[in-house]
Amino acid sequence: MTAAGEQPTTSTGDEMYALVERLYPLCRSITGDGVRATLDIVGEYIPLQVHEVPTGTQVLDWTVPQEWNIRDAYIADAAGHRVVDFAASSLHVLGYSVPVSATMPLAELREHLHTLPDHPSWVPYRTSYYKPEWGFCLAQETLDAMPDGEYEVRIDSTLADGHLTYAEHVVPGQVPDEVIVSCHVCHPSLANDNMAGVAVATFLARALAEQTPYYTYRFIFAPGTIGAITWLARNAERVDRVKHGLVLACAGDPGRLTYKQSRRGDAEIDRVMQHVLAASERPHRVAEFTPYGYDERQFCSPGFNLGVGSLTRTPYAGYPEYHTSADNLDFVSPEAMADTLAVCREAFAVLDRNRRYLNLSPYGEPQLGRRGLYDALGGRSDTKQAQMAMLWVLNLSDGEHSLLDVAERSGLPFDTVAAAAGALHGAGLIKA
């Protein structure tokens, strides 16, 4: 795993930003070719297993919907000028709009227009996945400049039986127990929500593949809500392998990091994330679980109750730019994504090494000097701290306390505690 103090390089942040730049213009939805195009690009960075689930498939209490694709859409004035043009931004069309070809007065058209009066230059992101509807999203200032009159309205889209598409990438571990990392691939031109999350997940997978992790790490790239529900339905018989999990979203904005706990509240991932964030002294916030948000609410639904939390910077709906055209490439930065990636790597480094040990010489303190353990510490700048870590590990290695318990109770850095455990294990004084 990541060595203590190791941070993703500036170039890694730049590479993630470049990936976001490539993904940002694509028109994505919960189904369709935009999702496939997104996964094709991600597949250039990490190998993906792509799954296609047919329309009509029952997935828990839901049904996979028809597939939506769009080729063109616009509102044109009497002179033929495109006042609103899908080609300029995929946000301009209400997601899942049914096809329409008509001419109508502005008064009638207004019923199908969505704006943000409080931010007149921004275009909102709106969808109608499960109710047949059509509409356009535009800046309020654009609407204000539209004179009364007849407008040509065209949405060249299809809603037809097809598939829901999602993908997985697996980093094999030493054990089959899994850590899942989930992110959305359904939002159109929104950089922070959630192309930054996709980029961080992609580069986290690449970093883990360079190591020999203890856990098996499964990355899930799926549309929001229906994608996670579909994955759970198709993996219900093996979901007991999932020991920990993290949903990544809003990973590139300038805000402080926010960790949202799992439904359990005291799952190991909850404790690890809180420990890592506190120890790093990064500005951060820990929020309690609520059944609203991203796909943590599906993984944490009571029937599954998995230990899955959510990591964002500014949480969903917590910044004005959320679900608007202002969530653009200027809103995210390589530095913010690199910082999010670093926290994930630090957390998984702790998670991967957090074991419970049993002291094999529990009656009195074993003689460390004759085993060369004190000598092995000679010359270290933290010799006294390392010695204390050995004593703490020996004392709390009763099969009940984890190394994270040791670190928290002793106040010592987890890396120091883990190194002490490794030395003691090598000397035959403790066993996992």
Rosetta blueprint (number, residue, H / E / L):
1 M L
2 T L
3 A L
4 A L
5 G L
6 E L
7 Q L
8 P L
9 T L
10 T H
11 S H
12 T H
13 G H
14 D H
15 E H
16 M H
17 Y H
18 A H
19 L H
20 V H
21 E H
22 R H
23 L H
24 Y L
25 P L
26 L L
27 C L
28 R L
29 S L
30 I L
31 T L
32 G L
33 D H
34 G H
35 V H
36 R H
37 A H
38 T H
39 L H
40 D H
41 I H
42 V H
43 G L
44 E L
45 Y L
46 I L
47 P L
48 L L
49 Q E
50 V E
51 H E
52 E E
53 V E
54 P E
55 T L
56 G L
57 T L
58 Q E
59 V E
60 L L
61 D L
62 W E
63 T E
64 V L
65 P L
66 Q L
67 E E
68 W E
69 N E
70 I E
71 R E
72 D E
73 A E
74 Y E
75 I E
76 A E
77 D L
78 A L
79 A L
80 G L
81 H L
82 R E
83 V E
84 V E
85 D E
86 F L
87 A L
88 A L
89 S L
90 S H
91 L H
92 H H
93 V E
94 L L
95 G E
96 Y L
97 S L
98 V L
99 P L
100 V E
101 S E
102 A E
103 T E
104 M E
105 P E
106 L H
107 A H
108 E H
109 L H
110 R H
111 E H
112 H H
113 L E
114 H E
115 T L
116 L L
117 P L
118 D L
119 H L
120 P L
121 S L
122 W L
123 V L
124 P E
125 Y L
126 R L
127 T E
128 S L
129 Y L
130 Y L
131 K L
132 P L
133 E L
134 W L
135 G L
136 F E
137 C E
138 L L
139 A L
140 Q H
141 E H
142 T H
143 L H
144 D H
145 A L
146 M L
147 P L
148 D L
149 G L
150 E E
151 Y E
152 E E
153 V E
154 R E
155 I E
156 D E
157 S E
158 T E
159 L E
160 A E
161 D L
162 G L
163 H E
164 L E
165 T E
166 Y E
167 A E
168 E E
169 H E
170 V E
171 V E
172 P L
173 G L
174 Q L
175 V L
176 P L
177 D L
178 E E
179 V E
180 I E
181 V E
182 S E
183 C E
184 H E
185 V L
186 C L
187 H L
188 P L
189 S L
190 L L
191 A H
192 N H
193 D H
194 N H
195 M H
196 A H
197 G H
198 V H
199 A H
200 V H
201 A H
202 T H
203 F H
204 L H
205 A H
206 R H
207 A H
208 L H
209 A H
210 E L
211 Q L
212 T L
213 P L
214 Y L
215 Y L
216 T E
217 Y E
218 R E
219 F E
220 I E
221 F E
222 A E
223 P L
224 G L
225 T L
226 I H
227 G H
228 A H
229 I H
230 T H
231 W H
232 L H
233 A H
234 R H
235 N L
236 A H
237 E H
238 R H
239 V H
240 D H
241 R H
242 V E
243 K E
244 H E
245 G E
246 L E
247 V E
248 L E
249 A L
250 C L
251 A L
252 G L
253 D L
254 P L
255 G L
256 R L
257 L E
258 T E
259 Y E
260 K E
261 Q L
262 S L
263 R L
264 R L
265 G L
266 D L
267 A L
268 E H
269 I H
270 D H
271 R H
272 V H
273 M H
274 Q H
275 H H
276 V H
277 L H
278 A H
279 A H
280 S H
281 E L
282 R L
283 P L
284 H E
285 R E
286 V E
287 A E
288 E L
289 F L
290 T L
291 P L
292 Y L
293 G L
294 Y L
295 D L
296 E H
297 R H
298 Q H
299 F H
300 C L
301 S L
302 P L
303 G L
304 F L
305 N L
306 L L
307 G L
308 V E
309 G E
310 S E
311 L E
312 T E
313 R L
314 T L
315 P L
316 Y L
317 A L
318 G L
319 Y L
320 P L
321 E L
322 Y L
323 H L
324 T E
325 S L
326 A L
327 D L
328 N L
329 L L
330 D L
331 F L
332 V L
333 S L
334 P H
335 E H
336 A H
337 M H
338 A H
339 D H
340 T H
341 L H
342 A H
343 V H
344 C H
345 R H
346 E H
347 A H
348 F H
349 A H
350 V H
351 L H
352 D H
353 R H
354 N L
355 R L
356 R E
357 Y E
358 L E
359 N E
360 L L
361 S L
362 P L
363 Y L
364 G L
365 E L
366 P L
367 Q L
368 L L
369 G H
370 R H
371 R H
372 G L
373 L L
374 Y L
375 D H
376 A H
377 L H
378 G L
379 G L
380 R L
381 S L
382 D L
383 T H
384 K H
385 Q H
386 A H
387 Q H
388 M H
389 A H
390 M H
391 L H
392 W H
393 V H
394 L H
395 N H
396 L H
397 S L
398 D E
399 G E
400 E E
401 H E
402 S E
403 L H
404 L H
405 D H
406 V H
407 A H
408 E H
409 R H
410 S H
411 G L
412 L L
413 P L
414 F H
415 D H
416 T H
417 V H
418 A H
419 A H
420 A H
421 A H
422 G H
423 A H
424 L H
425 H H
426 G H
427 A L
428 G L
429 L L
430 I E
431 K E
432 A L
